[in-house]
């Protein structure tokens, strides 16, 4: 859970994905690139309170979504947020643009 108010792209999202941990974060900055609603976690609006986070986590628990989100986190890590994927994407960017 990362209820931050300002964020670009925390490495914590990649780390959480690598352990299959569902992510609950505030929808700000670049977080939407790392936390995909219903896939590896959920983003809440900046206006969200602690109670809002708690209610969402309770809903996910009651709906038995944690296993699905965990699998989504591992898939997101293997396809997008690991260092190899980052270096491949960065290399491709450099090749195309310079």
DOVO-363467 format. One record per residue (C-alpha): residue in three letters; y, z, x. Coordinates in pm, whole numbers, plus 50000, padded with zeros to 5 digits. Last residue first. Layout:
<kemis>
['ALA'; [Y; Z; X]],
...
</kemis>
This chain:
<kemis>
['UNK'; [50849; 46815; 51931]],
['UNK'; [50795; 46847; 51556]],
['UNK'; [50443; 46731; 51484]],
['UNK'; [50284; 46866; 51803]],
['UNK'; [50472; 47195; 51778]],
['UNK'; [50370; 47247; 51414]],
['UNK'; [50009; 47160; 51492]],
['UNK'; [50006; 47415; 51776]],
['UNK'; [50153; 47680; 51545]],
['UNK'; [49896; 47610; 51275]],
['UNK'; [49607; 47627; 51523]],
['UNK'; [49753; 47944; 51683]],
['UNK'; [49789; 48116; 51345]],
['UNK'; [49442; 48016; 51233]],
['UNK'; [49298; 48150; 51559]],
['UNK'; [49498; 48473; 51529]],
['UNK'; [49365; 48559; 51183]],
['UNK'; [49583; 48541; 50872]],
['UNK'; [49483; 48211; 50711]],
['UNK'; [49122; 48111; 50656]],
['UNK'; [48917; 48406; 50779]],
['UNK'; [49182; 48659; 50680]],
['UNK'; [49235; 48512; 50334]],
['UNK'; [48857; 48509; 50283]],
['UNK'; [48833; 48875; 50385]],
['UNK'; [49118; 48966; 50151]],
['UNK'; [48965; 48768; 49866]],
['UNK'; [48635; 48951; 49911]],
['UNK'; [48823; 49282; 49894]],
['UNK'; [49018; 49165; 49590]],
['UNK'; [48693; 49082; 49410]],
['UNK'; [48539; 49417; 49505]],
['UNK'; [48854; 49604; 49397]],
['UNK'; [48873; 49432; 49058]],
['UNK'; [48665; 49681; 48860]],
['UNK'; [48899; 49655; 48561]],
['UNK'; [48947; 50034; 48565]],
['UNK'; [49026; 50028; 48939]],
['UNK'; [49269; 49737; 48910]],
['UNK'; [49440; 49912; 48618]],
['UNK'; [49463; 50240; 48813]],
['UNK'; [49611; 50055; 49111]],
['UNK'; [49863; 49894; 48878]],
['UNK'; [49954; 50225; 48717]],
['UNK'; [49996; 50393; 49056]],
['UNK'; [50222; 50117; 49186]],
['UNK'; [50434; 50140; 48873]],
['UNK'; [50446; 50520; 48904]],
['UNK'; [50574; 50485; 49260]],
['UNK'; [50854; 50272; 49125]],
['UNK'; [50886; 49895; 49097]],
['UNK'; [51241; 49752; 49093]],
['UNK'; [51168; 49540; 49399]],
['UNK'; [50904; 49360; 49196]],
['UNK'; [50531; 49424; 49251]],
['UNK'; [50299; 49218; 49468]],
['UNK'; [49926; 49235; 49413]],
['UNK'; [49610; 49222; 49620]],
['UNK'; [49382; 48979; 49800]],
['UNK'; [49334; 48715; 49530]],
['UNK'; [49487; 48850; 49207]],
['UNK'; [49842; 48813; 49334]],
['UNK'; [49847; 48649; 49676]],
['UNK'; [49970; 48880; 49951]],
['UNK'; [50042; 48706; 50280]],
['UNK'; [50290; 48427; 50203]],
['UNK'; [50431; 48629; 49912]],
['UNK'; [50527; 48897; 50164]],
['UNK'; [50787; 48669; 50321]],
['UNK'; [51092; 48858; 50204]],
['UNK'; [51028; 49077; 49902]],
['UNK'; [50754; 49121; 49645]],
['UNK'; [50671; 49486; 49706]],
['UNK'; [50318; 49561; 49819]],
['UNK'; [49970; 49646; 49699]],
['UNK'; [49706; 49508; 49936]],
['UNK'; [49329; 49502; 49889]],
['UNK'; [49145; 49606; 50206]],
['UNK'; [48882; 49365; 50334]],
['UNK'; [48911; 49496; 50689]],
['UNK'; [49058; 49172; 50826]],
['UNK'; [49282; 49145; 50519]],
['UNK'; [49437; 49485; 50591]],
['UNK'; [49506; 49379; 50950]],
['UNK'; [49664; 49051; 50842]],
['UNK'; [49885; 49239; 50596]],
['UNK'; [49978; 49503; 50855]],
['UNK'; [50114; 49227; 51078]],
['UNK'; [50423; 49253; 50858]],
['UNK'; [50589; 48928; 50760]],
['UNK'; [50957; 48936; 50674]],
['UNK'; [51006; 49272; 50506]],
['UNK'; [51277; 49458; 50319]],
['UNK'; [51226; 49712; 50039]],
['UNK'; [50879; 49821; 50144]],
['UNK'; [50622; 49953; 49897]],
['UNK'; [50336; 49892; 50142]],
['UNK'; [50000; 50000; 50000]],
</kemis>
